[in-house]
Amino acid sequence: MEPARESAKRMRAAMSHEEDDTTSQGSAGGGVAASSGLAAAATETEGDEMAVVAAEEPMGSAETEDHIQRILVAIDNYTRQVSEMLDAGRALFKDLAADFEERLCSRIHKEKVERWEEEIRELRARDAANEQARALLHNAQLHLLHTVRD
């Protein structure tokens, strides 16, 4: 039982040391935290994955650390993707809002101007009809006045 406790303590110490490393490095750069301080060396392999080779740790612990490193890389990649999608979404909505505003304002403006232009045409047509009626009534009045005097 005693060796198992000691192993668990070493694992907790290694994990807390790893958490300190990841906190100091931040998550924006996509960097992967160093493994525990038990003479571990990190070597780069395919893509962003890191394989951890431990000198004094049993094989299961190294596999666990490797799996943890892959999870941390996946978290960083996922966080980066979400951030990029949010930025793209914000830009898209900003463009859509500007386009909507432009279309809405221009359409409302166009419709309002068209209504006023139609009103002007109607007023001119009414005015022309009124002028014709006035001229006709004036001529009739003059004709009546000439016939009454004669």
Secondary structure as UniProt FT lines:
FT   HELIX           2..25
FT   TURN            28..29
FT   TURN            37..39
FT   STRAND          40..44
FT   TURN            47..48
FT   STRAND          50..54
FT   HELIX           59..149
//
